[in-house]
């Protein structure tokens, strides 16, 4: 997002006689020499005044003093194009659905908040003309800095610059009060500490441990989004270790917490228990990482704790992929993932053990396996699984090399027969058609039939007259 446009909004507000500053994460990132993902502005101008100054605005949170000022159309189009969105999609829909900062700059009026009965929204908002009063309601000191972009002067009323220097996550004021206002801040503390490799200040840490059980007051969608950010921002292992240490992991993902202490056969898993193994996968997630791959890595062995069995020969986890798929489905539905995301995450969990059979698979089975949707994620999950355990990439290399040798036409051949062909040949329509056509495709993938004539001969031999119309 353009810093220049954010500065122009500040300048316009100043020209109209209002105080205005960059605030929050963008100031933190600028001081850390990082590129901000978005820019927020804090001002003494009321929402009505902001909307009068900027003719095209969206008052999505005006009752809380928040107004969205859209980026210039050229920038909006560039962002939409980069994300594969339709250029003609209405701005308001794009701005308000998903992460609104992608297309707009948030302009918030200085305010103080009174009461948080629902654990998220203030019961009463009192607008202010004092920036010092405004930052007292924010979450952490490193996010409570103001920057005058016209002079590069930093206004620090909360000690945020010192905490940036000492790499500390510290709640502004009383941490228990800050977390009581919005319980999601506990997860945000963990995410920021992991992302920046900072330490959570003792009183802030203690408050999280004391209030961890109250995280259930936060909507599941917000919890899901925060956990997803932890997984894909590049420090997933540190984040989940901190979730465990703060007591939050037991609350938000008890199925992952239950992995702790679950032994694994040392001949296959010299790294340790199921939790340690999962942390190793998280540590090695690629960047950028698809959301579904990240969650697939987290959940791929979720079925091991309930299937743990100490057999005479070794520790076993019979059908843990099958059990884990059902558990993963419950988790994904609980966290309200989209149907498309759920389908891919479950596919990753369900199929992750199939790589053990790739060297023995029939050609048709292997081809069907590698044409699973987004197979690159399956392959990457297997690599992560190996690197996080025995470290042998033999089956990974075998699959990748054999797949590369096959032309697309061999993996996805054109069908030799259709239902109409079967009807024309005298077969009565019905459920058997699927069985017949699947058998034909298997024979085609095996290389046994290569023409329509051969396919029909195969059908007549394999499916006798009893399936044909009389």
C-alpha positions in Angstrom: 0.0 0.0 0.0 1.2 3.5 -0.8 2.7 5.5 2.0 2.3 8.5 -0.1 -1.5 8.4 -0.1 -1.5 8.0 3.7 0.7 11.1 4.0 -1.7 13.0 1.7 -4.6 12.1 3.9 -2.7 13.3 7.0 -1.8 16.5 5.1 -5.4 17.1 4.0 -6.6 16.7 7.6 -3.9 19.1 8.8 -4.9 21.7 6.1 -8.4 21.5 7.5 -7.1 22.4 11.0 -7.1 18.9 12.5 -4.4 17.0 14.3 -3.6 13.8 12.4 -0.9 11.1 12.7 0.0 7.7 11.4 -0.7 5.2 14.2 -0.3 1.6 15.2 1.3 -1.2 13.3 2.4 0.9 10.4 4.5 3.1 12.7 6.0 0.1 14.4 6.9 -1.4 11.0 8.4 1.8 9.7 10.6 2.1 12.8 11.7 -1.5 12.3 12.5 -0.8 8.7 9.7 -3.1 7.5 7.2 -2.5 4.8 3.8 -1.9 6.4 0.9 -4.0 5.1 -1.5 -1.1 5.6 -1.7 2.4 7.1 -3.9 3.7 9.9 -4.5 7.3 10.8 -5.6 8.8 14.1 -7.1 12.3 14.2 -9.1 14.6 16.3 -11.6 15.1 13.5 -14.9 13.4 14.1 -16.3 10.8 11.7 -18.7 13.4 10.3 -15.9 15.8 9.7 -13.8 13.2 8.0 -16.6 12.3 5.7 -17.1 15.9 4.8 -13.4 16.3 4.0 -13.2 13.1 1.9 -16.3 12.7 -0.4 -15.9 9.0 -1.0 -15.8 7.2 2.4 -17.3 4.3 4.2 -18.5 4.7 7.7 -18.2 1.0 8.6 -17.4 1.8 12.3 -18.5 5.4 12.7 -20.1 4.7 16.0 -16.6 3.8 17.2 -15.0 6.7 15.4 -13.8 4.7 12.4 -14.1 5.8 8.7 -12.5 4.2 5.7 -11.0 6.4 3.0 -10.5 4.4 -0.2 -7.2 4.4 -2.1 -7.0 6.0 -5.5 -8.7 3.8 -8.1 -5.3 3.0 -9.7 -4.0 1.5 -6.5 -7.2 -0.4 -5.8 -7.1 -1.9 -9.3 -3.5 -2.9 -8.9 -4.3 -4.7 -5.6 -7.3 -6.4 -7.0 -5.4 -7.5 -10.1 -2.6 -8.9 -7.9 -5.1 -10.9 -5.9 -6.9 -12.1 -9.0 -10.1 -10.2 -8.2 -12.4 -8.9 -10.9 -11.6 -5.3 -11.8 -15.3 -4.4 -12.0 -16.2 -5.7 -8.5 -17.7 -2.8 -6.5 -15.3 -1.1 -4.2 -17.7 -1.2 -1.2 -18.0 -5.0 -1.4 -14.2 -5.3 -1.7 -13.5 -2.9 1.0 -15.9 -4.2 3.6 -15.6 -8.0 2.9 -12.4 -9.6 4.1 -9.6 -7.4 5.3 -10.8 -3.8 4.7 -7.3 -2.3 4.8 -6.5 -3.8 1.4 -8.4 -1.1 -0.4 -8.8 1.6 2.2 -7.0 3.6 4.9 -8.7 3.6 8.3 -9.1 7.0 9.8 -10.1 6.8 13.5 -11.0 9.7 15.8 -9.1 10.1 19.1 -11.3 8.5 21.7 -11.5 6.8 25.1 -13.5 3.7 25.6 -15.9 3.0 28.5 -16.7 -0.6 29.4 -16.5 -3.8 27.3 -19.5 -5.9 28.2 -19.1 -8.2 25.2 -15.4 -8.6 25.5 -14.7 -6.9 22.2 -16.7 -3.6 21.6 -16.7 -0.7 24.0 -20.1 0.0 25.6 -19.5 3.8 25.2 -17.1 5.8 23.0 -16.1 9.3 24.0 -14.3 11.3 21.3 -11.3 13.2 22.4 -8.9 15.9 21.1 -5.9 14.4 23.0 -3.7 11.8 21.2 -2.2 10.8 24.5 -5.6 9.7 25.8 -6.3 7.9 22.6 -3.3 5.5 22.7 -4.1 4.4 26.2 -6.9 2.2 24.9 -4.7 0.4 22.4 -3.3 -3.1 23.0 0.5 -3.1 23.2 3.1 -0.4 23.6 4.8 -1.2 20.3 1.4 -0.6 18.6 0.7 2.6 20.5 3.2 4.9 18.7 2.2 7.9 16.7 4.2 9.3 13.8 3.9 12.7 12.2 4.8 11.8 8.6 5.4 15.4 7.6 8.2 15.9 10.1 9.1 12.2 11.0 8.5 13.0 14.7 7.5 10.1 16.8 5.0 10.7 19.7 5.5 8.0 22.3 3.2 8.2 25.3 3.5 4.5 26.3 7.2 3.5 26.1 6.8 1.7 22.8 10.2 2.8 21.4 12.0 1.3 24.4 10.1 -1.9 24.1 11.0 -2.1 20.4 14.7 -1.7 21.4 14.4 -4.4 24.1 12.2 -6.6 21.9 9.4 -6.7 24.4 5.6 -7.3 24.0 4.0 -5.3 26.8 0.3 -4.4 27.3 -0.5 -0.7 27.6 -1.5 0.0 31.2 -3.0 -2.9 33.2 -2.7 -6.0 31.1 -5.7 -7.7 32.7 -7.8 -4.7 31.8 -6.5 -4.6 28.2 -7.3 -8.3 27.7 -10.7 -8.0 29.4 -11.5 -5.4 26.8 -10.8 -7.8 23.9 -9.8 -11.4 24.7 -8.3 -11.8 21.2 -5.5 -9.6 22.3 -4.1 -12.6 24.1 -3.6 -14.4 20.8 -2.3 -11.3 19.2 0.4 -11.0 22.0 1.5 -14.5 21.1 1.5 -13.8 17.4 3.5 -10.6 17.7 6.0 -12.2 20.1 6.6 -15.1 17.6 6.6 -12.9 14.5 9.2 -10.4 15.8 11.0 -13.0 18.1 10.2 -10.8 21.1 9.6 -11.7 24.7 6.3 -11.2 26.4 6.8 -9.0 29.5 6.1 -11.0 32.7 3.0 -9.2 33.9 1.5 -9.4 30.4 2.4 -13.1 30.2 0.9 -13.7 33.7 -2.4 -12.0 32.6 -2.7 -14.2 29.6 -2.2 -17.3 31.7 -4.8 -16.1 34.1 -7.4 -15.2 31.5 -6.7 -17.9 28.9 -9.9 -19.8 29.5 -11.9 -16.7 28.6 -10.6 -16.9 25.0 -13.9 -18.7 24.2 -15.7 -15.4 24.4 -14.0 -14.5 21.1 -15.8 -15.5 17.8 -14.5 -18.6 16.2 -13.8 -16.7 13.0 -11.5 -14.2 14.7 -9.7 -17.1 16.5 -9.3 -18.9 13.2 -7.9 -15.9 11.5 -5.4 -15.2 14.3 -4.2 -18.8 14.3 -3.9 -18.8 10.6 -1.7 -15.7 10.7 0.5 -17.5 13.2 0.9 -20.4 10.9 1.7 -18.5 7.7 3.8 -15.5 9.0 7.0 -17.6 9.2 7.4 -18.3 12.9 4.7 -21.0 13.4 6.8 -23.2 15.7 7.5 -20.3 18.1 3.9 -19.3 18.0 2.6 -22.7 19.0 5.2 -23.1 21.7 4.0 -19.8 23.1 0.4 -20.9 22.8 1.3 -23.9 24.9 3.3 -22.0 27.5 0.5 -19.4 28.0 -2.2 -22.0 28.4 -4.0 -20.9 25.2 -3.3 -24.0 23.2 -5.3 -26.2 25.5 -8.3 -23.8 25.1 -8.2 -23.1 21.3 -6.9 -26.4 20.0 -7.2 -29.1 22.6 -6.6 -31.7 19.9 -3.1 -30.3 19.3 -2.5 -30.0 23.1 -3.3 -33.7 23.5 -0.3 -34.6 21.2 2.1 -33.7 24.0 3.7 -36.8 25.5 2.3 -39.2 22.9 5.2 -41.5 22.1 6.1 -42.6 18.6 8.2 -45.6 17.4 11.8 -44.3 17.6 12.8 -46.2 14.5 10.5 -43.9 12.4 10.4 -40.9 14.7 13.7 -40.3 16.5 12.7 -36.7 17.0 10.3 -37.4 19.9 6.6 -37.3 20.6 3.7 -36.3 18.2 3.8 -32.7 19.4 7.5 -32.3 18.8 7.1 -33.8 15.4 4.3 -31.4 14.5 6.3 -28.5 15.7 9.1 -29.5 13.4 6.7 -29.4 10.4 5.5 -25.9 11.5 9.1 -24.8 11.8 9.8 -25.8 8.2 6.7 -24.5 6.5 7.6 -22.7 3.2 7.2 -19.0 2.8 4.8 -18.0 1.4 2.7 -20.8 2.6 -0.8 -21.7 1.4 -3.3 -21.6 4.3 -4.5 -25.1 3.6 -1.0 -26.5 3.6 -0.3 -24.8 6.9 -3.4 -26.3 8.5 -2.8 -29.6 6.9 0.7 -29.7 8.4 -0.8 -28.8 11.8 -3.5 -31.4 11.7 -1.9 -34.3 9.7 -1.3 -36.4 12.8 -4.2 -35.2 14.9 -5.6 -38.7 14.9 -2.6 -40.2 16.6 -3.4 -39.5 20.3 -6.8 -41.4 20.2 -5.3 -44.3 18.1 -2.1 -44.8 20.2 -1.5 -48.4 20.9 1.6 -50.2 22.3 1.6 -53.4 20.3 4.1 -56.3 21.0 6.3 -55.3 18.1 6.1 -51.5 18.4 4.0 -48.5 19.0 1.1 -48.3 16.5 -1.5 -45.7 15.4 -3.9 -47.9 13.5 -6.0 -45.9 10.9 -4.8 -42.6 12.4 -5.3 -40.9 9.0 -8.9 -41.9 8.9 -9.6 -40.9 12.5 -7.6 -37.7 12.0 -9.7 -36.8 8.9 -12.9 -36.9 11.0 -11.2 -34.9 13.8 -9.9 -32.4 11.3 -13.3 -31.9 9.8 -14.8 -31.2 13.3 -12.0 -28.6 14.0 -12.4 -26.9 10.6 -16.1 -26.7 11.0 -15.7 -25.4 14.5 -13.4 -22.7 13.3 -15.8 -22.0 10.3 -13.4 -22.5 7.4 -14.9 -22.2 3.9 -16.1 -25.5 2.3 -13.3 -25.2 -0.3 -10.6 -24.9 2.5 -12.1 -27.7 4.5 -12.1 -30.0 1.4 -8.4 -29.4 0.8 -7.3 -29.6 4.4 -9.1 -32.9 4.9 -7.6 -34.3 1.7 -4.1 -33.5 3.0 -4.8 -35.3 6.3 -6.6 -38.2 4.7 -3.9 -38.9 2.0 -0.7 -38.1 3.8 0.1 -41.8 4.6 -0.4 -42.9 1.0 3.2 -41.9 0.0 4.3 -45.1 1.8 2.8 -47.1 -1.0 3.9 -45.1 -4.1 6.6 -47.6 -5.2 4.1 -50.4 -5.2 1.1 -48.6 -6.7 -0.4 -49.8 -10.0 0.1 -47.1 -12.7 -3.6 -46.2 -12.6 -3.5 -45.8 -8.8 -0.4 -43.7 -8.9 -1.9 -41.5 -11.6 -5.1 -41.0 -9.7 -3.1 -40.2 -6.6 -0.9 -37.5 -8.3 -3.9 -35.8 -9.9 -5.5 -35.0 -6.6 -6.4 -31.3 -6.6 -3.4 -29.1 -5.6 -1.1 -32.2 -5.4 1.9 -29.9 -4.9 0.6 -29.3 -1.4 0.4 -33.1 -0.8 3.9 -33.5 -2.0 5.2 -30.6 0.2 3.4 -32.0 3.2 5.1 -35.3 2.7 8.5 -33.6 2.4 7.8 -31.7 5.7 6.7 -35.0 7.3 9.9 -36.7 6.3 12.2 -33.8 7.3 10.4 -33.8 10.7 11.1 -37.4 11.4 13.4 -40.0 9.7 14.6 -37.5 7.1 14.6 -40.0 4.2 13.3 -38.3 1.1 13.3 -41.5 -1.0 9.6 -41.7 -1.6 9.3 -37.9 -2.1 12.0 -38.0 -4.8 10.5 -41.1 -6.4 7.0 -39.4 -6.6 8.4 -36.1 -7.9 10.6 -37.7 -10.5 8.0 -40.2 -11.7 5.4 -37.4 -11.9 7.8 -35.2 -13.9 8.4 -38.0 -16.4 4.7 -38.4 -17.2 3.1 -36.1 -19.8 -0.2 -34.4 -18.8 -2.0 -36.6 -21.4 -0.9 -39.7 -19.5 -2.2 -38.4 -16.2 -5.4 -36.9 -17.5 -6.2 -38.8 -20.7 -9.2 -37.9 -22.8 -12.1 -40.3 -22.0 -12.4 -43.1 -24.5 -16.1 -43.8 -23.7 -19.1 -41.8 -22.5 -22.4 -42.8 -21.1 -23.9 -42.2 -24.5 -21.5 -44.7 -26.0 -22.7 -47.3 -23.5 -26.3 -46.6 -24.3 -25.6 -46.9 -28.0 -23.9 -50.2 -27.3 -27.1 -51.5 -25.6 -26.3 -50.9 -21.9 -29.1 -49.7 -19.7 -28.4 -46.5 -17.9 -27.9 -46.8 -14.1 -25.4 -46.8 -11.3 -23.3 -49.4 -13.1 -22.3 -46.8 -15.6 -19.9 -45.2 -13.1 -18.4 -48.5 -12.4 -17.9 -49.3 -16.1 -16.5 -45.9 -17.0 -14.1 -46.0 -14.0 -12.9 -49.5 -15.0 -12.3 -48.2 -18.6 -10.3 -45.3 -17.3 -8.2 -47.6 -15.0 -7.4 -49.8 -18.0 -6.6 -46.7 -20.0 -4.3 -45.4 -17.2 -2.7 -48.8 -17.0 -2.0 -48.7 -20.8 -4.2 -51.7 -21.5 -6.6 -49.9 -23.8 -5.7 -47.0 -26.1 -8.7 -46.6 -28.4 -12.4 -46.5 -28.4 -12.6 -49.9 -30.1 -10.3 -51.5 -27.5 -12.3 -49.8 -24.7 -15.6 -51.2 -25.9 -14.1 -54.7 -26.3 -12.8 -54.4 -22.7 -16.3 -53.4 -21.5 -18.0 -56.3 -23.2 -15.5 -58.8 -21.7 -15.5 -57.4 -18.2 -19.2 -56.5 -17.9 -21.3 -59.4 -19.3 -24.6 -59.3 -21.1 -26.6 -59.1 -17.8 -25.8 -55.5 -17.5 -27.0 -54.8 -21.1 -30.5 -53.9 -22.0 -32.6 -56.9 -23.1 
